[in-house]
Amino acid sequence: MAAVEAGKKVEVEGEQEKNEKAGELLFCGGTCWDAIGRRKGSIEGNLVSPTRLRPLLGVDIRFVATGCASCHCVALDVEGRCYTWGRNEKGQLGHGDTLQRDRPTVVSELLKYKVTKAASGRSHTVVVTADGNSLSFGWNKHGQLGSGSVRNEIESSPVRCLVSDVKNTACGADFTVWLSSVEGASILTAGLPQYGQLGHGTDNEYNTKDSSVRLAYEAQPRPKAIASLSGETIVKVACGANHTVAVDSNGFVYTWGFGGYGRLGHREQKDEWSPRRVDVFQRHNVLPPDAVVSAGSVNSACTAAGGQLYMWGKIKTTGDDWMYPKPLMDLSGWNIRCMDSGSMHHFVGADSSCISWGHAQYGELGFGPTGQKSSATPKKVDILEGMHVISVACGSGLSMVIVDRTNAGDRLDQLDVYDGKGSGEGSEEPESKTVAKQTTKKGAAKASSNSKKRKKSKDSSDSEDEESDDDDSENGDEQPNGKAEKKSQGGKGSNRGQGKGAAKPVRGRGRPPSANKSSQPPPQAKSGKRGRPRKS
């Protein structure tokens, strides 16, 4: 009997997929992938208006994914092909290398599958195929790929996740959640347990040595069902950098993980190591089946009864945090179809409008060159007014929108088209260019030798880069929290977490040390020994 029902479900899901709409992908935000979230000040190459991408012109895109801590993007077309582009220092694009891609590129190793869903963390990507399997690629230090092993820290080509009958997936910064149709195991998690975001009632903390006070968090590489939700059927899930929001088939909402700023909605800032029901969404206010759920780095959101949007956590850069879900009255009466949240910005597709707001640095709100950079209140993206938005995705400093071509007419043709850089350009070349710019100021003769030295020492500084990536790219969460929101080997002490995060961007910009030394003798001569003002 159960098999027959399962068969029916698969048929229904297949029909739904056929009916699922597809359209044109538009992108806005930063394209200087190695600088987003790391380099202070303005950077070049921001697309401040929704822009079409040359490789995807005319391609029917039905799903887009990126994460609030992600600087890379995933797009799926109606044929089930998977395109990835962006930052790739940990192999998170799945092309078998660590070269940055500025243009959407098909993941060749996934061509034998029909990919239906995808999610991305800070440095990893997870996809779901039509036959219920899941594959992942990228950084695996904490077991976030769910492959059952942490032997390889980087998997730059797709590996199988140890889950079956997968319906959907979501990624936090360094952990992954899968939704499955297996009875009693509808939600499984793997990865970093530091704040209880895996929902298993522990943070797996231990001392690195008997005599040491350094703490670490035991990686969980094998996907494990959340025992306390075994009696519920979880139908929707969203992940912030270090917290999770889930909805069951009765419309109840559960949150767990890092509790800072009230992002869990329990009227307190305590971390929750197991799923805890949010009391606002009960009785007459349970979530309808078509509810929208979203989680940003430091906040959470969902639509409840009557389509009203509720938000909680750190909503604005200034002012009080919302410690429990409150209705966002600016969007009352709108029929919200889709929503996503980035590090501190939000995108909504509602009626025939596209609405965005939040704190933005790279033009990710899409208001255009003459529009405002950030907005504390929801505002329409004027250039998309009247278009039907099918889906949205927000990352760290970037946003993606899929719009229906049928009623967009000629207006899509009026939008800019972004070519990206040449496919031959890997991550080293853009970096060496930026170095060349800096060094020319200090002496053009040294520029070429610096860039050569830079390439040589790239390998040696790689591991440190990886660390700085982890610290910096999640600017939404770490710095305000004062907790080292990532370092699994570091302690929870705010000084150490902050110190690492603060010191690294400076190094990242001027690295390698050899390049610094060669270009700095004149100022050193003035100041005498390091940091001591002395007479020259």
C-alpha positions, 0 to 999 in steps of 0.5 A: 500500500505504502509503495502504491502511495509513494508511486502516486506521490512521485507521479504528482511531483513529476506533474508539478515539475512539468508545470513549474515555470521557467524564465530568464535569469537576472543578476545584480550585485558584486562580480569581483568574487575574491573581494566580496565581503573581504575588501573594505571600500568600493570595488569595481565590477558591481552590477547595480541593475538587474542584468542578463548574463550572456551564457544564459540568454534564452536559456529556460532557468527554473531554479536559482540558489546561493546562500547568505554566506555564499559568494558563488551561484547555482542555476538549474535549467528545465533540462536538469543541467546545473550551471555554477559560477563565482568564487571557487577557492574550495572547489565549490563550483564542482568543475574539478578545479579551484579556478574562479568562473565569471560566467555560468558554466555547466557542471559536466560531471552532473550532465548524467543526472537531471538536477532538480534542486540545489543549495549552497553554503559558504564554500560548498554546494549540494544538489538533488537529482530527479531520482531522489539522490543528492551530490555535493562538492566543495569544502568538507572540513566539517563534513558538510558534504555528507559523504560520510568522510572528512578525509578529503578537505576539498572535493572539487568534483561531485561526490554522493551524499549518504541520503536517499529519497531526497526531496529538497536541501538547504545549506548554512555556512558550514552545514547541510540539511536534507528533506527526505520522504523516508518515514521517521527521517524526514529531515537529516543534517551533517556538518559543523555542530558548533551552535547546535544548528544540526539539531541533535541536542549537542554542539560536539565540543571537546578540548583539542588536548587534555591540557589545552583550553582550545576547543574544537567541534567534532565534524559530523560527516554522515547525515543523521536524522533529527530524532526529536522530529521523527514524529513530524513530516518536515516539508519546508526548511531554510538555513541562515549562516548558523541557524535553521528554520523548518516547517512541518506538515501541520504548519508549525515552525521550528527553529534551532542553532545560533540564537544571537539577535533573536533570530530563532524567535523565542524572545531570548538569545540563547542557542538552541541545540534541538528544534524548538517550536515558535509559539507565534505560529500556532492555533489560528496562525499556523503556516498554510501549505504554500507558505514561504520560508526564508533565513538570512545570516542574522534573521528569519522570515515566513508568510503565515495565515493570510499571506502576512509576512513575519520577520524576526532577528536583526532586521536593520543595521540600527535599532532594536532587534526583533526577538520574536516574529512580528508582521512586516506591515509594509508588505501587508496585502501583497501576494508573496510568492517567493522570498530569499535573504542574503547577509543583510538584504532581502528580495521578494517576488509578489504580484507583478512586482519585485521588491527589495530592501536591506543593507547593501554594499555592491548594488545587490538591491538592483535599484540602479545607478541613480537609485539608493544603495540601501533601503530600510523599508521594502521598495519596488525594483522599478526596472522590473515593475510589471514583470512576473517573478518566478523565483529569487535567491540572495547571496553575500553581496548578490541577488538573482531573479528569474522572470517570466518571459511571456509578459516581459516582452521587449523589456528584457531586451532593454536590460544590460547584458553582462559578458563576464571575463574571458573563460581563460581567466582563472582566479590568479589573473584578476588577483595579480591585476589588482596587485599590479594596480597597487604596486604601480603607485609605489614604483612601477619597476617593482610591479612585475617582480611582485606579481611573480613573487605573488604567484610563487607564494600563492601556494604557501599562502593558500591555507591562510587564505582559506582561513581568511575566507572563512572569517571574512565572507560571513560579514553579516554574522561574525563581526557583530556577534563577537563570537567566532561564528565559524572557527571550529578549532578556535575557542568561543572567546570574542577576542580571539574570534574577532582578532582573527577576523580583523587581522586577516583582511589586511593581510589578504589585501597586501599579501604575500608578505614578500610583496609587502616587504619589497614595496615598503622600505621608504615608510619603514625608514621613517618610523624606525623600529616597528610601531615605535615613533623614534627620531629619524 
